[in-house]
């Protein structure tokens, strides 16, 4: 199933990263900062299938920057 639909599984990859962050007790300056690792994991997962966040979810570099940086 993952080979045919990596875009479906990648949501679980993202949430698994957050679960591991919680278990490890990691803290971040802002909620957006904790998203960086989750998006990196998603990009690596999709890359295994020749896909990307841009191709699957239309998430480009600027969107990632805004979604992963503290803006205050």
PDB file of N, CA, C and O in Angstrom:
ATOM      1  N   UNK A   1       0.816  -1.188   0.000  1.00  0.00           N
ATOM      2  CA  UNK A   1       0.000   0.000   0.000  1.00  0.00           C
ATOM      3  C   UNK A   1       0.867   1.263   0.000  1.00  0.00           C
ATOM      4  O   UNK A   1       0.550   2.226  -0.698  1.00  0.00           O
ATOM      5  N   UNK A   2       1.953   1.267   0.773  1.00  0.00           N
ATOM      6  CA  UNK A   2       2.794   2.465   0.856  1.00  0.00           C
ATOM      7  C   UNK A   2       3.362   2.835  -0.510  1.00  0.00           C
ATOM      8  O   UNK A   2       3.483   4.019  -0.825  1.00  0.00           O
ATOM      9  N   UNK A   3       3.712   1.843  -1.321  1.00  0.00           N
ATOM     10  CA  UNK A   3       4.273   2.142  -2.643  1.00  0.00           C
ATOM     11  C   UNK A   3       3.263   2.840  -3.548  1.00  0.00           C
ATOM     12  O   UNK A   3       3.619   3.719  -4.332  1.00  0.00           O
ATOM     13  N   UNK A   4       2.034   2.449  -3.433  1.00  0.00           N
ATOM     14  CA  UNK A   4       1.007   3.048  -4.289  1.00  0.00           C
ATOM     15  C   UNK A   4       0.498   4.371  -3.738  1.00  0.00           C
ATOM     16  O   UNK A   4       0.076   5.240  -4.501  1.00  0.00           O
ATOM     17  N   UNK A   5       0.534   4.531  -2.416  1.00  0.00           N
ATOM     18  CA  UNK A   5      -0.051   5.718  -1.788  1.00  0.00           C
ATOM     19  C   UNK A   5       0.855   6.292  -0.694  1.00  0.00           C
ATOM     20  O   UNK A   5       0.430   6.391   0.457  1.00  0.00           O
ATOM     21  N   UNK A   6       2.089   6.669  -1.024  1.00  0.00           N
ATOM     22  CA  UNK A   6       2.968   7.208   0.011  1.00  0.00           C
ATOM     23  C   UNK A   6       2.435   8.497   0.621  1.00  0.00           C
ATOM     24  O   UNK A   6       2.768   8.824   1.760  1.00  0.00           O
ATOM     25  N   UNK A   7       1.613   9.233  -0.119  1.00  0.00           N
ATOM     26  CA  UNK A   7       1.029  10.462   0.393  1.00  0.00           C
ATOM     27  C   UNK A   7       0.076  10.238   1.543  1.00  0.00           C
ATOM     28  O   UNK A   7      -0.113  11.127   2.373  1.00  0.00           O
ATOM     29  N   UNK A   8      -0.526   9.070   1.608  1.00  0.00           N
ATOM     30  CA  UNK A   8      -1.428   8.745   2.721  1.00  0.00           C
ATOM     31  C   UNK A   8      -0.630   8.416   3.975  1.00  0.00           C
ATOM     32  O   UNK A   8      -0.957   8.883   5.066  1.00  0.00           O
ATOM     33  N   UNK A   9       0.402   7.622   3.819  1.00  0.00           N
ATOM     34  CA  UNK A   9       1.219   7.186   4.943  1.00  0.00           C
ATOM     35  C   UNK A   9       2.020   8.341   5.530  1.00  0.00           C
ATOM     36  O   UNK A   9       2.306   8.354   6.727  1.00  0.00           O
ATOM     37  N   UNK A  10       2.379   9.302   4.703  1.00  0.00           N
ATOM     38  CA  UNK A  10       3.256  10.385   5.146  1.00  0.00           C
ATOM     39  C   UNK A  10       2.625  11.217   6.264  1.00  0.00           C
ATOM     40  O   UNK A  10       3.349  11.825   7.051  1.00  0.00           O
ATOM     41  N   UNK A  11       1.323  11.257   6.349  1.00  0.00           N
ATOM     42  CA  UNK A  11       0.668  11.961   7.452  1.00  0.00           C
ATOM     43  C   UNK A  11       0.991  11.253   8.767  1.00  0.00           C
ATOM     44  O   UNK A  11       1.207  11.906   9.788  1.00  0.00           O
ATOM     45  N   UNK A  12       1.022   9.938   8.746  1.00  0.00           N
ATOM     46  CA  UNK A  12       1.398   9.175   9.939  1.00  0.00           C
ATOM     47  C   UNK A  12       2.861   9.407  10.301  1.00  0.00           C
ATOM     48  O   UNK A  12       3.204   9.476  11.481  1.00  0.00           O
ATOM     49  N   UNK A  13       3.716   9.527   9.304  1.00  0.00           N
ATOM     50  CA  UNK A  13       5.130   9.824   9.536  1.00  0.00           C
ATOM     51  C   UNK A  13       5.238  11.143  10.295  1.00  0.00           C
ATOM     52  O   UNK A  13       5.961  11.238  11.287  1.00  0.00           O
ATOM     53  N   UNK A  14       4.526  12.145   9.832  1.00  0.00           N
ATOM     54  CA  UNK A  14       4.536  13.467  10.457  1.00  0.00           C
ATOM     55  C   UNK A  14       4.102  13.381  11.922  1.00  0.00           C
ATOM     56  O   UNK A  14       4.759  13.929  12.807  1.00  0.00           O
ATOM     57  N   UNK A  15       3.005  12.696  12.161  1.00  0.00           N
ATOM     58  CA  UNK A  15       2.482  12.591  13.526  1.00  0.00           C
ATOM     59  C   UNK A  15       3.361  11.708  14.408  1.00  0.00           C
ATOM     60  O   UNK A  15       3.448  11.942  15.614  1.00  0.00           O
ATOM     61  N   UNK A  16       4.012  10.702  13.835  1.00  0.00           N
ATOM     62  CA  UNK A  16       4.936   9.859  14.596  1.00  0.00           C
ATOM     63  C   UNK A  16       6.115  10.686  15.097  1.00  0.00           C
ATOM     64  O   UNK A  16       6.594  10.477  16.212  1.00  0.00           O
ATOM     65  N   UNK A  17       6.577  11.616  14.285  1.00  0.00           N
ATOM     66  CA  UNK A  17       7.662  12.505  14.717  1.00  0.00           C
ATOM     67  C   UNK A  17       7.203  13.307  15.928  1.00  0.00           C
ATOM     68  O   UNK A  17       7.944  13.428  16.904  1.00  0.00           O
ATOM     69  N   UNK A  18       5.999  13.855  15.879  1.00  0.00           N
ATOM     70  CA  UNK A  18       5.497  14.614  17.027  1.00  0.00           C
ATOM     71  C   UNK A  18       5.374  13.735  18.266  1.00  0.00           C
ATOM     72  O   UNK A  18       5.671  14.180  19.375  1.00  0.00           O
ATOM     73  N   UNK A  19       4.948  12.521  18.091  1.00  0.00           N
ATOM     74  CA  UNK A  19       4.849  11.591  19.222  1.00  0.00           C
ATOM     75  C   UNK A  19       6.229  11.367  19.846  1.00  0.00           C
ATOM     76  O   UNK A  19       6.372  11.405  21.068  1.00  0.00           O
ATOM     77  N   UNK A  20       7.231  11.136  19.017  1.00  0.00           N
ATOM     78  CA  UNK A  20       8.592  10.932  19.518  1.00  0.00           C
ATOM     79  C   UNK A  20       9.143  12.194  20.178  1.00  0.00           C
ATOM     80  O   UNK A  20       9.871  12.111  21.167  1.00  0.00           O
ATOM     81  N   UNK A  21       8.801  13.355  19.638  1.00  0.00           N
ATOM     82  CA  UNK A  21       9.212  14.610  20.261  1.00  0.00           C
ATOM     83  C   UNK A  21       8.612  14.726  21.666  1.00  0.00           C
ATOM     84  O   UNK A  21       9.290  15.141  22.606  1.00  0.00           O
ATOM     85  N   UNK A  22       7.342  14.357  21.799  1.00  0.00           N
ATOM     86  CA  UNK A  22       6.679  14.403  23.098  1.00  0.00           C
ATOM     87  C   UNK A  22       7.310  13.429  24.087  1.00  0.00           C
ATOM     88  O   UNK A  22       7.568  13.783  25.238  1.00  0.00           O
ATOM     89  N   UNK A  23       7.556  12.210  23.635  1.00  0.00           N
ATOM     90  CA  UNK A  23       8.165  11.199  24.512  1.00  0.00           C
ATOM     91  C   UNK A  23       9.544  11.642  24.969  1.00  0.00           C
ATOM     92  O   UNK A  23       9.919  11.425  26.121  1.00  0.00           O
ATOM     93  N   UNK A  24      10.301  12.262  24.071  1.00  0.00           N
ATOM     94  CA  UNK A  24      11.655  12.717  24.405  1.00  0.00           C
ATOM     95  C   UNK A  24      11.646  13.973  25.269  1.00  0.00           C
ATOM     96  O   UNK A  24      12.683  14.363  25.805  1.00  0.00           O
ATOM     97  N   UNK A  25      10.490  14.604  25.407  1.00  0.00           N
ATOM     98  CA  UNK A  25      10.391  15.813  26.204  1.00  0.00           C
ATOM     99  C   UNK A  25      11.076  17.010  25.573  1.00  0.00           C
ATOM    100  O   UNK A  25      11.531  17.914  26.273  1.00  0.00           O
ATOM    101  N   UNK A  26      11.147  17.014  24.254  1.00  0.00           N
ATOM    102  CA  UNK A  26      11.794  18.123  23.559  1.00  0.00           C
ATOM    103  C   UNK A  26      10.956  19.393  23.677  1.00  0.00           C
ATOM    104  O   UNK A  26       9.726  19.346  23.652  1.00  0.00           O
ATOM    105  N   UNK A  27      11.632  20.509  23.805  1.00  0.00           N
ATOM    106  CA  UNK A  27      10.938  21.791  23.875  1.00  0.00           C
ATOM    107  C   UNK A  27      11.430  22.693  22.746  1.00  0.00           C
ATOM    108  O   UNK A  27      12.544  22.546  22.244  1.00  0.00           O
ATOM    109  N   UNK A  28      10.579  23.613  22.370  1.00  0.00           N
ATOM    110  CA  UNK A  28      10.861  24.497  21.250  1.00  0.00           C
ATOM    111  C   UNK A  28      10.460  25.914  21.614  1.00  0.00           C
ATOM    112  O   UNK A  28       9.642  26.136  22.507  1.00  0.00           O
ATOM    113  N   UNK A  29      11.046  26.864  20.914  1.00  0.00           N
ATOM    114  CA  UNK A  29      10.769  28.275  21.176  1.00  0.00           C
ATOM    115  C   UNK A  29       9.329  28.658  20.822  1.00  0.00           C
ATOM    116  O   UNK A  29       8.755  29.570  21.416  1.00  0.00           O
ATOM    117  N   UNK A  30       8.758  27.947  19.849  1.00  0.00           N
ATOM    118  CA  UNK A  30       7.384  28.214  19.425  1.00  0.00           C
ATOM    119  C   UNK A  30       6.819  26.942  18.786  1.00  0.00           C
ATOM    120  O   UNK A  30       7.583  26.054  18.408  1.00  0.00           O
ATOM    121  N   UNK A  31       5.510  26.842  18.664  1.00  0.00           N
ATOM    122  CA  UNK A  31       4.908  25.644  18.064  1.00  0.00           C
ATOM    123  C   UNK A  31       5.387  25.377  16.632  1.00  0.00           C
ATOM    124  O   UNK A  31       5.525  24.221  16.233  1.00  0.00           O
ATOM    125  N   UNK A  32       5.638  26.430  15.865  1.00  0.00           N
ATOM    126  CA  UNK A  32       6.065  26.252  14.478  1.00  0.00           C
ATOM    127  C   UNK A  32       7.416  25.554  14.399  1.00  0.00           C
ATOM    128  O   UNK A  32       7.661  24.763  13.488  1.00  0.00           O
ATOM    129  N   UNK A  33       8.286  25.848  15.349  1.00  0.00           N
ATOM    130  CA  UNK A  33       9.635  25.275  15.322  1.00  0.00           C
ATOM    131  C   UNK A  33       9.614  23.750  15.431  1.00  0.00           C
ATOM    132  O   UNK A  33      10.476  23.080  14.862  1.00  0.00           O
ATOM    133  N   UNK A  34       8.655  23.204  16.144  1.00  0.00           N
ATOM    134  CA  UNK A  34       8.591  21.746  16.288  1.00  0.00           C
ATOM    135  C   UNK A  34       8.149  21.049  15.002  1.00  0.00           C
ATOM    136  O   UNK A  34       8.306  19.836  14.859  1.00  0.00           O
ATOM    137  N   UNK A  35       7.598  21.823  14.073  1.00  0.00           N
ATOM    138  CA  UNK A  35       7.163  21.257  12.799  1.00  0.00           C
ATOM    139  C   UNK A  35       8.324  20.939  11.855  1.00  0.00           C
ATOM    140  O   UNK A  35       8.179  20.099  10.967  1.00  0.00           O
ATOM    141  N   UNK A  36       9.473  21.597  12.034  1.00  0.00           N
ATOM    142  CA  UNK A  36      10.590  21.446  11.090  1.00  0.00           C
ATOM    143  C   UNK A  36      11.005  19.984  10.932  1.00  0.00           C
ATOM    144  O   UNK A  36      11.125  19.498   9.807  1.00  0.00           O
ATOM    145  N   UNK A  37      11.222  19.287  12.030  1.00  0.00           N
ATOM    146  CA  UNK A  37      11.652  17.890  11.961  1.00  0.00           C
ATOM    147  C   UNK A  37      10.579  16.999  11.331  1.00  0.00           C
ATOM    148  O   UNK A  37      10.894  16.076  10.579  1.00  0.00           O
ATOM    149  N   UNK A  38       9.330  17.277  11.638  1.00  0.00           N
ATOM    150  CA  UNK A  38       8.235  16.479  11.067  1.00  0.00           C
ATOM    151  C   UNK A  38       8.171  16.651   9.546  1.00  0.00           C
ATOM    152  O   UNK A  38       7.970  15.680   8.817  1.00  0.00           O
ATOM    153  N   UNK A  39       8.341  17.881   9.076  1.00  0.00           N
ATOM    154  CA  UNK A  39       8.348  18.105   7.630  1.00  0.00           C
ATOM    155  C   UNK A  39       9.576  17.476   6.975  1.00  0.00           C
ATOM    156  O   UNK A  39       9.485  16.955   5.863  1.00  0.00           O
ATOM    157  N   UNK A  40      10.710  17.519   7.648  1.00  0.00           N
ATOM    158  CA  UNK A  40      11.918  16.879   7.101  1.00  0.00           C
ATOM    159  C   UNK A  40      11.702  15.375   6.953  1.00  0.00           C
ATOM    160  O   UNK A  40      12.083  14.786   5.942  1.00  0.00           O
ATOM    161  N   UNK A  41      11.095  14.761   7.954  1.00  0.00           N
ATOM    162  CA  UNK A  41      10.820  13.323   7.884  1.00  0.00           C
ATOM    163  C   UNK A  41       9.856  13.008   6.742  1.00  0.00           C
ATOM    164  O   UNK A  41      10.033  12.020   6.030  1.00  0.00           O
ATOM    165  N   UNK A  42       8.848  13.842   6.571  1.00  0.00           N
ATOM    166  CA  UNK A  42       7.903  13.640   5.473  1.00  0.00           C
ATOM    167  C   UNK A  42       8.612  13.728   4.119  1.00  0.00           C
ATOM    168  O   UNK A  42       8.375  12.913   3.228  1.00  0.00           O
ATOM    169  N   UNK A  43       9.474  14.720   3.982  1.00  0.00           N
ATOM    170  CA  UNK A  43      10.180  14.905   2.711  1.00  0.00           C
ATOM    171  C   UNK A  43      11.061  13.695   2.403  1.00  0.00           C
ATOM    172  O   UNK A  43      11.122  13.243   1.260  1.00  0.00           O
ATOM    173  N   UNK A  44      11.742  13.175   3.424  1.00  0.00           N
ATOM    174  CA  UNK A  44      12.589  11.985   3.220  1.00  0.00           C
ATOM    175  C   UNK A  44      11.737  10.772   2.845  1.00  0.00           C
ATOM    176  O   UNK A  44      12.094  10.017   1.941  1.00  0.00           O
ATOM    177  N   UNK A  45      10.622  10.587   3.533  1.00  0.00           N
ATOM    178  CA  UNK A  45       9.728   9.456   3.241  1.00  0.00           C
ATOM    179  C   UNK A  45       9.231   9.537   1.794  1.00  0.00           C
ATOM    180  O   UNK A  45       9.312   8.562   1.047  1.00  0.00           O
ATOM    181  N   UNK A  46       8.726  10.688   1.414  1.00  0.00           N
ATOM    182  CA  UNK A  46       8.211  10.843   0.055  1.00  0.00           C
ATOM    183  C   UNK A  46       9.319  10.681  -0.975  1.00  0.00           C
ATOM    184  O   UNK A  46       9.077  10.163  -2.065  1.00  0.00           O
ATOM    185  N   UNK A  47      10.531  11.117  -0.645  1.00  0.00           N
ATOM    186  CA  UNK A  47      11.669  10.978  -1.551  1.00  0.00           C
ATOM    187  C   UNK A  47      11.980   9.530  -1.882  1.00  0.00           C
ATOM    188  O   UNK A  47      12.482   9.231  -2.965  1.00  0.00           O
ATOM    189  N   UNK A  48      11.686   8.636  -0.957  1.00  0.00           N
ATOM    190  CA  UNK A  48      11.896   7.201  -1.222  1.00  0.00           C
ATOM    191  C   UNK A  48      11.051   6.707  -2.397  1.00  0.00           C
ATOM    192  O   UNK A  48      11.359   5.688  -3.016  1.00  0.00           O
ATOM    193  N   UNK A  49       9.986   7.445  -2.690  1.00  0.00           N
ATOM    194  CA  UNK A  49       9.060   7.060  -3.757  1.00  0.00           C
ATOM    195  C   UNK A  49       9.089   8.045  -4.921  1.00  0.00           C
ATOM    196  O   UNK A  49       8.198   8.050  -5.770  1.00  0.00           O
ATOM    197  N   UNK A  50      10.130   8.878  -4.945  1.00  0.00           N
ATOM    198  CA  UNK A  50      10.255   9.837  -6.024  1.00  0.00           C
ATOM    199  C   UNK A  50       9.247  10.969  -5.960  1.00  0.00           C
ATOM    200  O   UNK A  50       8.901  11.565  -6.980  1.00  0.00           O
ATOM    201  N   UNK A  51       8.784  11.260  -4.765  1.00  0.00           N
ATOM    202  CA  UNK A  51       7.786  12.318  -4.591  1.00  0.00           C
ATOM    203  C   UNK A  51       8.300  13.341  -3.587  1.00  0.00           C
ATOM    204  O   UNK A  51       9.374  13.170  -3.009  1.00  0.00           O
ATOM    205  N   UNK A  52       7.539  14.388  -3.385  1.00  0.00           N
ATOM    206  CA  UNK A  52       7.959  15.439  -2.461  1.00  0.00           C
ATOM    207  C   UNK A  52       6.733  16.100  -1.835  1.00  0.00           C
ATOM    208  O   UNK A  52       5.598  15.860  -2.247  1.00  0.00           O
ATOM    209  N   UNK A  53       6.990  16.932  -0.836  1.00  0.00           N
ATOM    210  CA  UNK A  53       5.888  17.699  -0.245  1.00  0.00           C
ATOM    211  C   UNK A  53       5.260  18.619  -1.284  1.00  0.00           C
ATOM    212  O   UNK A  53       4.050  18.841  -1.279  1.00  0.00           O
ATOM    213  N   UNK A  54       6.088  19.150  -2.170  1.00  0.00           N
ATOM    214  CA  UNK A  54       5.571  20.033  -3.220  1.00  0.00           C
ATOM    215  C   UNK A  54       4.643  19.281  -4.166  1.00  0.00           C
ATOM    216  O   UNK A  54       3.576  19.781  -4.524  1.00  0.00           O
ATOM    217  N   UNK A  55       5.051  18.077  -4.571  1.00  0.00           N
ATOM    218  CA  UNK A  55       4.231  17.330  -5.538  1.00  0.00           C
ATOM    219  C   UNK A  55       2.975  16.734  -4.908  1.00  0.00           C
ATOM    220  O   UNK A  55       1.942  16.620  -5.568  1.00  0.00           O
ATOM    221  N   UNK A  56       3.059  16.360  -3.656  1.00  0.00           N
ATOM    222  CA  UNK A  56       1.916  15.705  -3.005  1.00  0.00           C
ATOM    223  C   UNK A  56       0.951  16.679  -2.334  1.00  0.00           C
ATOM    224  O   UNK A  56      -0.260  16.460  -2.337  1.00  0.00           O
ATOM    225  N   UNK A  57       1.497  17.768  -1.751  1.00  0.00           N
ATOM    226  CA  UNK A  57       0.673  18.673  -0.948  1.00  0.00           C
ATOM    227  C   UNK A  57       0.808  20.144  -1.344  1.00  0.00           C
ATOM    228  O   UNK A  57       0.252  21.019  -0.679  1.00  0.00           O
ATOM    229  N   UNK A  58       1.535  20.417  -2.413  1.00  0.00           N
ATOM    230  CA  UNK A  58       1.772  21.785  -2.858  1.00  0.00           C
ATOM    231  C   UNK A  58       2.380  22.646  -1.746  1.00  0.00           C
ATOM    232  O   UNK A  58       2.035  23.818  -1.595  1.00  0.00           O
ATOM    233  N   UNK A  59       3.290  22.045  -0.969  1.00  0.00           N
ATOM    234  CA  UNK A  59       4.006  22.765   0.077  1.00  0.00           C
ATOM    235  C   UNK A  59       5.372  23.132  -0.477  1.00  0.00           C
ATOM    236  O   UNK A  59       6.221  22.264  -0.678  1.00  0.00           O
ATOM    237  N   UNK A  60       5.582  24.417  -0.722  1.00  0.00           N
ATOM    238  CA  UNK A  60       6.847  24.878  -1.293  1.00  0.00           C
ATOM    239  C   UNK A  60       7.778  25.388  -0.186  1.00  0.00           C
ATOM    240  O   UNK A  60       7.423  25.388   0.992  1.00  0.00           O
ATOM    241  N   UNK A  61       8.958  25.814  -0.588  1.00  0.00           N
ATOM    242  CA  UNK A  61       9.960  26.263   0.365  1.00  0.00           C
ATOM    243  C   UNK A  61       9.511  27.431   1.224  1.00  0.00           C
ATOM    244  O   UNK A  61       9.802  27.462   2.419  1.00  0.00           O
ATOM    245  N   UNK A  62       8.810  28.388   0.640  1.00  0.00           N
ATOM    246  CA  UNK A  62       8.326  29.539   1.409  1.00  0.00           C
ATOM    247  C   UNK A  62       7.298  29.099   2.444  1.00  0.00           C
ATOM    248  O   UNK A  62       7.323  29.563   3.584  1.00  0.00           O
ATOM    249  N   UNK A  63       6.405  28.217   2.054  1.00  0.00           N
ATOM    250  CA  UNK A  63       5.411  27.695   2.993  1.00  0.00           C
ATOM    251  C   UNK A  63       6.093  26.979   4.145  1.00  0.00           C
ATOM    252  O   UNK A  63       5.713  27.159   5.302  1.00  0.00           O
ATOM    253  N   UNK A  64       7.104  26.164   3.835  1.00  0.00           N
ATOM    254  CA  UNK A  64       7.850  25.476   4.900  1.00  0.00           C
ATOM    255  C   UNK A  64       8.523  26.475   5.829  1.00  0.00           C
ATOM    256  O   UNK A  64       8.503  26.301   7.048  1.00  0.00           O
ATOM    257  N   UNK A  65       9.105  27.500   5.275  1.00  0.00           N
ATOM    258  CA  UNK A  65       9.774  28.510   6.081  1.00  0.00           C
ATOM    259  C   UNK A  65       8.794  29.167   7.050  1.00  0.00           C
ATOM    260  O   UNK A  65       9.082  29.296   8.240  1.00  0.00           O
ATOM    261  N   UNK A  66       7.658  29.573   6.548  1.00  0.00           N
ATOM    262  CA  UNK A  66       6.642  30.222   7.396  1.00  0.00           C
ATOM    263  C   UNK A  66       6.099  29.257   8.439  1.00  0.00           C
ATOM    264  O   UNK A  66       5.827  29.657   9.571  1.00  0.00           O
ATOM    265  N   UNK A  67       5.938  27.989   8.070  1.00  0.00           N
ATOM    266  CA  UNK A  67       5.351  27.001   8.982  1.00  0.00           C
ATOM    267  C   UNK A  67       6.318  26.441  10.006  1.00  0.00           C
ATOM    268  O   UNK A  67       5.902  25.740  10.928  1.00  0.00           O
ATOM    269  N   UNK A  68       7.624  26.744   9.858  1.00  0.00           N
ATOM    270  CA  UNK A  68       8.609  26.129  10.761  1.00  0.00           C
ATOM    271  C   UNK A  68       9.474  27.133  11.514  1.00  0.00           C
ATOM    272  O   UNK A  68      10.357  26.726  12.269  1.00  0.00           O
ATOM    273  N   UNK A  69       9.249  28.419  11.335  1.00  0.00           N
ATOM    274  CA  UNK A  69      10.058  29.434  12.007  1.00  0.00           C
ATOM    275  C   UNK A  69       9.208  30.262  12.957  1.00  0.00           C
ATOM    276  O   UNK A  69       8.044  30.556  12.685  1.00  0.00           O
ATOM    277  N   UNK A  70       9.813  30.627  14.070  1.00  0.00           N
ATOM    278  CA  UNK A  70       9.158  31.550  14.999  1.00  0.00           C
ATOM    279  C   UNK A  70       9.186  32.926  14.353  1.00  0.00           C
ATOM    280  O   UNK A  70      10.249  33.425  13.985  1.00  0.00           O
ATOM    281  N   UNK A  71       8.040  33.524  14.218  1.00  0.00           N
ATOM    282  CA  UNK A  71       7.954  34.798  13.508  1.00  0.00           C
ATOM    283  C   UNK A  71       7.809  35.987  14.448  1.00  0.00           C
ATOM    284  O   UNK A  71       7.320  37.046  14.055  1.00  0.00           O
ATOM    285  N   UNK A  72       8.231  35.805  15.670  1.00  0.00           N
ATOM    286  CA  UNK A  72       8.169  36.921  16.617  1.00  0.00           C
ATOM    287  C   UNK A  72       9.519  37.201  17.198  1.00  0.00           C
ATOM    288  O   UNK A  72       9.662  38.109  18.017  1.00  0.00           O
TER     289      UNK A  72
END
